[in-house]
Each structure stands twice: as structure tokens, then as C-alpha cells.
Amino acid sequence: EYILGLPGNAIETVTEESAALYVLRFRDGNYYITYPDDPNRPLCLLIRSGDPKAPEKLAAIFKHISSWEFIRNIENPGDNKLSPKLLKVEINTRSESGSVEPLKIAKGKAAIHFKKIKGEWKEELQIKLTNTAAENLYCAVLYLSANFESFAGFLHPRVYLLESGNTVSLQIQGNDWLPVLPEPQMKWY
């Protein structure tokens, strides 16, 4: 009730769980959020029901998810879309032997195979953008995590002028091998 009564609330309640994008659940004294029909895999940290700030914390999580969904769903209308042939995206990984090879992508999905390195599960990816168009392009890259976080610091500047025929590698702190770690909730199940 607290969340629904907030000014500017954009949460819509539904009677059928399958019609929801996200579900607020209560179990064993904890509130948590899941996808519909998936009650055993929380999408965020649990919030104790006895926490006096539980309503505010839940409202903040839903507001954050709402912003994340807004960004995730931004797209140009049909006649304003760029041709996918204008920008070549290469994603590389390292094999067990250390050689560089393209990440396998099937039907628009890539499976990341985490490796245990010094006691930590992780992978490293190298991502390159090449402008194959005859004109210059302005590029921005946004990473949206399964944890409802976003990061835009892969290009410098963040909106990058990629001249025709040129290639740029995504980087973090000058390193073009980007660390990929499983989200904390992935360890829960």
C-alpha cells in the first residue's frame, strides 16, 4: 500500500501473476522480487519485514527497476533505425589455452562460460566496434546488468565519434579485456 500511494507511482497491479513483469513476494519474513511464475529466484536482495525502512527500500527498488526498464526499451521508430550493416560488433573470448576466439552467438544469444580463476568465477570479453558505413557515427554503449544496474563508461568520451572505417575497443581503466562476473544472485541458485 505504501508503494502504491507514492506520488508519481507508475506501478500497475494485476490479478494474474502471469500478466506481471515483476512480482513482489513474501516468504520466511522477507520481501523479495521475482519474475512471474518463478518464486524461488529473487532478482534483488531480500528485505526483512521487520525493517522499519522496508516500504521505502521496496519503493526504491521498484523505482530503480522502472528506470532500468525504460532505458532497456528505448528504440528508434521504424523509419529512424540504423541499418545493422553500419556497425560491426566483434566479441572475443579466450580459450582454455589462452588463444583469442570469437564468442559463439546463436539466435542473438551468447552463452558465457565462467572459469574459476584464483577462487573466483569470471570471464573476460573483448568487444570491438567497427564503423562500416561511409559516414561517421556517434556511438554510446550501455551495459544493463541482471542486477538492474547500468554502466556507460566503456567509451571515452561516453558518446564517441567513430569515423568511417575505424575500430574502437570497449575498455575499463585502459584495459580492453572486460571482466564479466556472475551477479551475486546467480550464486544463490
Steps between C-alpha positions, in 0.01 A plus 500: 500500500787736579649462152166541321432821694822674400473809276593426139451128556499312171451152645205318356354211696356199321287211624679227304866446581578400142392849384761673720855595404618461861347351813544616860509195727508436873653185647667415831484859622655646185373706210657436161434551130492230231382447149146359468461127561858483631464534880831342598745732323514850654614777267632723778603485861243387755346762726405398853136568583601636843719768345327833570627628164372195305227696315746773394759241394243309291377823342859594412560159340183523291586856395848385397358203306257737328786727388701197384202369299449842342861507379487135388195569284624814324512453124479711191174481304501291183598767248769641730690175564855459384580206281676224696757496217638840609669375814695176536516361855768244585497318835801287587581266784804297595510124466639277773837514321492882505442557130253768393185375329158644413228452761239260364165670443194302391161659427615829651607343830846436635588249770776618729698215650644619829838362605621471858809721520671541839185383678268737313260415217552742213553550128659773295360630173652728238244706307585702190279732295584573136327769297432337161291796380616765254426769758613560857285363784455610858494194729408445862510170685283421800529182705180400680568231759267230623532682832317807357819704486629696206848604392597734217875543547633269227575774246694821557322732457176314577347618172781414263555624144588186303629609163425302185719188479638536853479252789480567873531251786285529810720555805497526875792689652697466175457122479314364197437161665181563697440296814164324514395363838180314588250722678480425875151350473628246245698346785181451699369236260 
